[in-house]
Amino acid sequence: MIVGGGHNGLVAAAYLARAGRSVLVLERLATTGGAAVSTRPFAGVDARLSRYSYLVSLLPRKIVRDLGLDFRVRGRTISSYTPVERDGRPTGLLVGGGERRTREAFARLTGSDREYQAWQRFYDMTGRVAQRVFPTLTEPLPTRDELRARVDDEDAWRTLFEEPIGLAIEEHFSDDLVRGVVLTDALIGTFADAHDPALPQNRCFLYHVIGGGTGAWDVPVGGMGALTDALATAARDAGAVMATGHEAVRIETDGRTAEVTYRTADTESVVAARHVLVNASPQELAVLTGDEPPTPAEGAQLKVNMLLTRLPALRDTSVDPRHAFAGTFHIAEGYEQLATAYAEAAAGTLPAAPPSEIYCHSLTDPTILGPGLVEQGFQTLTLFGLHTPARLFTHDNDSVREELLKSTLAQLDAHLAEPISDCLATDAEGRPCIEARTPLDLERGLRLPGGNIFHRELSWPYAQDGTGRWGVETRHPNVLLCGAGAVRGGGVSGVPGHNAAMAVLETLGAAS
Ligand SMILES: Cc1cc2nc3c(=O)[nH]c(=O)nc-3n(C[C@H](O)[C@H](O)[C@H](O)COP(=O)(O)OP(=O)(O)OC[C@H]3O[C@@H](n4cnc5c(N)ncnc54)[C@H](O)[C@@H]3O)c2cc1C
């Protein structure tokens, strides 16, 4: 039995069904996919957007191969663009489009080759770590010492695993904008300062630079729903049964067999299972089993989806908007700006200049737009805002959402030659094609605890007290986590789904 039909639940279902097990997936929503789905959010408009998660890095090719998924990703030609005003002039940093162009862009912005060389050295280091750490994610958990030996680079280990990432960033880079671009990978879905001694920012950074053994973030062809659809097909073809509109409300177990009580719109029933894999969050697991809940999680991001009739022109005329928006477009993400935004939010107010990043899916993969929209030059835009923790929304989610959206778009507008609102398409009712989700919206819609996109704070990818052999174990031997809340969970990876399936198959192998 699998509680939750998010992409990880589907990965577990597909592996177990292919191994000949009898599998039932209970999903409370009307569709599977959880935070990895595509939808048409704008009435009467043929644009199928990745509604929540949008880029893929952490999904091992092994899972795609093992499950025979009909799913592809496409690399982005541009890694990032960060606009900035220097000496009263609009300019920016474009990373990507070839080594020569990137080197020139760094030199133009910073006045010398120094930052570019530091960049190369720093990301050569993370690249080496990626090659060594990424393959371990689908193996039984290494101990800390084993992983350290595998990394086999004491400087890299200290930089990424032991000291706040802010130290390394300040040591390697001197330009505030360059420092900010590096730091953002440590802050996606993670509310932390660059120097937080508990290192949640380092764990976030690590997961952002090891994916696929390279750290590249690719575009899922057809949108994130294409992945979930391929997974659901693989699970069904192997015999798994998918029950949507079925909410698990209780799990009772004696450690050998379990009973799961579920509710539909009009019934409540009980199903028995030898193993229960929980794709829902650790918080939800505690509710289901009646166990002590874990430390509350909290998300801190704003997610905005937009459909544009055209890409906006930039104030920095040296860059083509088709290049600037093809990669990650950083806004108000200078190093000092990030520190200020964090301090403001930690003190209980919305950041005055909310940091965010934007990317345009349709430039790399137009298949998510109907042919009419492609012909007219429409483009999608996804914005992911940082440093706005759930606690800032609790007193009035609707009005804080509106205020934050306004100030976030104002930060974008500051770098555009025309306001973004002039470029928004309208839906069949004449409303602008834009939707925004706060952490509280995500908690209500998807049951992400506190709106945390990773279900809980990310964990180190090595064994710690009580993490078990695969990092999916709970205190009940036949109840396992198979979602983002497992060790090495978080992100669109399928890793916890794979690992929970391996743990079950190992147990059954040992038992038979
Ligand atoms: C806005 C946003 C942007 C993101 N961007 C990216 C990105 O670009 N790239 C990336 O790699 N990651 C991204 N992430 C993170 C990533 O999407 C998640 O970490 C990942 O999708 C989690 O997958 P999951 O299958 O473990 O859990 P979920 O997707 O959360 O699925 C859990 C499922 O369990 C169901 N469920 C819960 N309780 C019950 C119950 N009692 N009974 C039955 N069903 C239940 C839920 O309805 C849900 O379908 C983003 C997340 C968000 C929210």
PDBQT file of the ligand as one rigid body, heavy atoms in Angstrom, charges set to zero:
ROOT
HETATM    1  C1  LIG A 601       6.359  25.591  -5.898  1.00  0.00    +0.000 C 
HETATM    2  C2  LIG A 601       7.333  24.460  -5.946  1.00  0.00    +0.000 A 
HETATM    3  C3  LIG A 601       8.403  24.507  -6.830  1.00  0.00    +0.000 A 
HETATM    4  C4  LIG A 601       9.324  23.473  -6.865  1.00  0.00    +0.000 A 
HETATM    5  N1  LIG A 601      10.302  23.476  -7.812  1.00  0.00    +0.000 NA
HETATM    6  C5  LIG A 601      11.073  22.385  -7.964  1.00  0.00    +0.000 A 
HETATM    7  C6  LIG A 601      11.886  22.231  -9.110  1.00  0.00    +0.000 A 
HETATM    8  O1  LIG A 601      11.874  23.050 -10.028  1.00  0.00    +0.000 OA
HETATM    9  N2  LIG A 601      12.677  21.118  -9.195  1.00  0.00    +0.000 N 
HETATM   10  C7  LIG A 601      12.681  20.163  -8.219  1.00  0.00    +0.000 A 
HETATM   11  O2  LIG A 601      13.441  19.187  -8.323  1.00  0.00    +0.000 OA
HETATM   12  N3  LIG A 601      11.865  20.259  -7.133  1.00  0.00    +0.000 NA
HETATM   13  C8  LIG A 601      11.058  21.326  -7.006  1.00  0.00    +0.000 A 
HETATM   14  N4  LIG A 601      10.169  21.392  -5.971  1.00  0.00    +0.000 N 
HETATM   15  C9  LIG A 601      10.174  20.322  -4.951  1.00  0.00    +0.000 C 
HETATM   16  C10 LIG A 601       9.523  19.057  -5.459  1.00  0.00    +0.000 C 
HETATM   17  O3  LIG A 601       8.415  19.359  -6.261  1.00  0.00    +0.000 OA
HETATM   18  C11 LIG A 601       9.043  18.181  -4.294  1.00  0.00    +0.000 C 
HETATM   19  O4  LIG A 601      10.069  18.029  -3.347  1.00  0.00    +0.000 OA
HETATM   20  C12 LIG A 601       8.627  16.805  -4.816  1.00  0.00    +0.000 C 
HETATM   21  O5  LIG A 601       7.706  16.943  -5.877  1.00  0.00    +0.000 OA
HETATM   22  C13 LIG A 601       8.032  15.988  -3.702  1.00  0.00    +0.000 C 
HETATM   23  O6  LIG A 601       7.542  14.807  -4.276  1.00  0.00    +0.000 OA
HETATM   24  P1  LIG A 601       6.877  13.683  -3.380  1.00  0.00    +0.000 P 
HETATM   25  O7  LIG A 601       6.326  12.672  -4.332  1.00  0.00    +0.000 OA
HETATM   26  O8  LIG A 601       7.844  13.192  -2.380  1.00  0.00    +0.000 OA
HETATM   27  O9  LIG A 601       5.733  14.410  -2.573  1.00  0.00    +0.000 OA
HETATM   28  P2  LIG A 601       4.457  15.244  -3.047  1.00  0.00    +0.000 P 
HETATM   29  O10 LIG A 601       4.638  15.736  -4.419  1.00  0.00    +0.000 OA
HETATM   30  O11 LIG A 601       4.201  16.225  -1.963  1.00  0.00    +0.000 OA
HETATM   31  O12 LIG A 601       3.307  14.163  -3.074  1.00  0.00    +0.000 OA
HETATM   32  C14 LIG A 601       2.694  13.657  -1.903  1.00  0.00    +0.000 C 
HETATM   33  C15 LIG A 601       1.330  13.181  -2.280  1.00  0.00    +0.000 C 
HETATM   34  O13 LIG A 601       0.696  12.603  -1.138  1.00  0.00    +0.000 OA
HETATM   35  C16 LIG A 601      -0.676  12.980  -1.155  1.00  0.00    +0.000 C 
HETATM   36  N5  LIG A 601      -1.209  12.817   0.203  1.00  0.00    +0.000 N 
HETATM   37  C17 LIG A 601      -0.878  13.539   1.297  1.00  0.00    +0.000 A 
HETATM   38  N6  LIG A 601      -1.546  13.091   2.364  1.00  0.00    +0.000 NA
HETATM   39  C18 LIG A 601      -2.315  12.053   1.932  1.00  0.00    +0.000 A 
HETATM   40  C19 LIG A 601      -3.240  11.173   2.575  1.00  0.00    +0.000 A 
HETATM   41  N7  LIG A 601      -3.499  11.264   3.883  1.00  0.00    +0.000 N 
HETATM   42  N8  LIG A 601      -3.866  10.215   1.824  1.00  0.00    +0.000 NA
HETATM   43  C20 LIG A 601      -3.624  10.116   0.490  1.00  0.00    +0.000 A 
HETATM   44  N9  LIG A 601      -2.765  10.937  -0.161  1.00  0.00    +0.000 NA
HETATM   45  C21 LIG A 601      -2.111  11.878   0.552  1.00  0.00    +0.000 A 
HETATM   46  C22 LIG A 601      -0.638  14.406  -1.652  1.00  0.00    +0.000 C 
HETATM   47  O14 LIG A 601      -1.896  14.825  -2.144  1.00  0.00    +0.000 OA
HETATM   48  C23 LIG A 601       0.415  14.309  -2.757  1.00  0.00    +0.000 C 
HETATM   49  O15 LIG A 601      -0.130  13.970  -4.003  1.00  0.00    +0.000 OA
HETATM   50  C24 LIG A 601       9.208  22.388  -5.964  1.00  0.00    +0.000 A 
HETATM   51  C25 LIG A 601       8.107  22.320  -5.098  1.00  0.00    +0.000 A 
HETATM   52  C26 LIG A 601       7.177  23.342  -5.091  1.00  0.00    +0.000 A 
HETATM   53  C27 LIG A 601       6.004  23.236  -4.176  1.00  0.00    +0.000 C 
ENDROOT
TORSDOF 0
